[in-house]
């Protein structure tokens, strides 16, 4: 039986001065895939501005609004209802001859096909002395190495809010050993890519019922491509594999490809943004 | 706009015909250089003979006054540009020289076929690297050409641009080396500029020297705009009958604003800035006094990173929010296509002969200059050891910025360049110093003709199943004696370029 989910996303933006022209683009809709489907979208804003659905450069659905009148405050509320199948993250087969997968990863075709998720971005670049932080053990499978990496990242960073922010470079995170889910995901992605595994950053929601770590906003984890198996989700913030509680919105090279909210605002003075997310589910 | 009055001393206005003052009496030829108007034996080439005779009837003083008149007409028309990096930003005219460059039909045929060949090969290359990436899988070019290029746009993967065209407009920079052969120095396929100068140079020359121009059967250059429009219309989005074309400019402070407005005016289409357009339900509209009007084809003179702040650089105020989504849906054509810049990376240039062979199964018509990749350790070593005889270029800068010419550097400067190259090897390529051909050019300071290095930028337009090369192009002149960099942003000038019909 699939679970029925309901996610509520709230955002409030308050500006000191009048805003005459603004565009927002939200990347917050649960993506439809094999396990998530029948997504219903409700989206409202306090200015009653028209909402457009579109698709961004990476093929994910967005919501855009462009209010036609000036304002100092705007609130958004999105509600998503959808069904999700139970996900068994261990439901796959590993070929006992692990060298096949390692060899495939070395091939040029593989590197070209997965080029996008093997390259290093501003969020996933490591200093040369940091590149050896986690080395794969070639006597165990790629999947086992990734699970070990998941555990390693979980142990390495202490989940702490308020230390890092959206633009904090990875090397500072490594130095501080503190951060939030984005930092866990970027560190995992950087180290998996160094070891030749295509890895993508995933943005989504986490059903926190079972006491998982995250915060009251959106969650981030990763998907790594294991030859012979496919994309597998890892949540280094919680030291688990992505499961039914991980509701995916989109993936990309890093946070930049997945920013939940992009705004082009022409205004002076300060502004304040508050987000909150709640996830509810029932069998 | 400035209006300048050129002071011509009265006594100089009297036309003198004594032989000493004739136009080429003091022209000094350096035998080391390839002079465009003389053959090997020191004789004036056939195509120039008539011109030489006609000019020869005048004195240098007549020429000075004519040249000054032409210059003021450029200012009056507002044909100016700005040089970045100067502390005092001011409008300058692109110095124009009335002595034209003549290209005979045999040479032109090589240049034209070569320009089309390169543009088509680059277009096929772009399609491939944004789709199946066969050229990478076949190991013809290395994968890092795309993985480490800042101009490769992941968002363009799998996108089919209308008509299958990426580089609608290409500017190919061609030189003649001292061996008498044509070489390509650069392919410019982002927003190549300069075509308006070609047309203005022709207008100015015709006005000043109609009596001379009239003696030659020269191809027109004023048909550029109509051909550009026709080819842009040929790549309209699906389902559009008569497309609405616009030119988008970063605005009046852009160095090429004159050209943007000129092209819009001569094509008879609207010139817009980002704020004049908006996107609704993934269609692009232009604000007009009669209400929104749908836009189908955008000739954009804004770089990729600035076209849509929601998709690319969020700080851009030049672009249109939502434009890329509209493009990706196939509701609007962008010329050139986003992501085209990856193929005019100077590292890609070095593979051009292979790229042409791979997609067209043809030998390159125009030669490539041998290039050393500083990213390859053995070539890097060669470059570091031979800087004094090489040109060092950053791979991703346009407009002649950041170029070092080895034999012009002091010892200290060489060390500085070495350190920079060592620190960022992927950022640099090096080439042997090419000896660009020289052409007689009028020099203000000495009031005489002197040899100056020239190149030629050709303009190729690709449309759906058709193409067009402007029969002329921009001959750029390095005005400083001995200088090899001809870009206008580096203080270069230009000449009218005549392509003869026969």
HADDOCK unambig.tbl for C-alpha pairs under 7 A between the chains (distance, minus, plus):
assign (segid A and resid 52 and name CA) (segid B and resid 281 and name CA) 6.18 0.50 0.50
assign (segid A and resid 55 and name CA) (segid B and resid 325 and name CA) 6.20 0.50 0.50
assign (segid A and resid 56 and name CA) (segid B and resid 325 and name CA) 5.76 0.50 0.50
assign (segid A and resid 57 and name CA) (segid B and resid 155 and name CA) 4.83 0.50 0.50
assign (segid A and resid 57 and name CA) (segid B and resid 311 and name CA) 6.84 0.50 0.50
assign (segid A and resid 57 and name CA) (segid B and resid 325 and name CA) 6.42 0.50 0.50
assign (segid A and resid 58 and name CA) (segid B and resid 155 and name CA) 5.69 0.50 0.50
assign (segid A and resid 108 and name CA) (segid B and resid 137 and name CA) 6.70 0.50 0.50
assign (segid A and resid 109 and name CA) (segid B and resid 137 and name CA) 5.96 0.50 0.50
assign (segid A and resid 112 and name CA) (segid B and resid 143 and name CA) 6.92 0.50 0.50
assign (segid A and resid 115 and name CA) (segid B and resid 147 and name CA) 6.71 0.50 0.50
assign (segid A and resid 119 and name CA) (segid B and resid 147 and name CA) 6.60 0.50 0.50
assign (segid A and resid 262 and name CA) (segid B and resid 310 and name CA) 6.49 0.50 0.50
assign (segid A and resid 264 and name CA) (segid B and resid 314 and name CA) 6.97 0.50 0.50
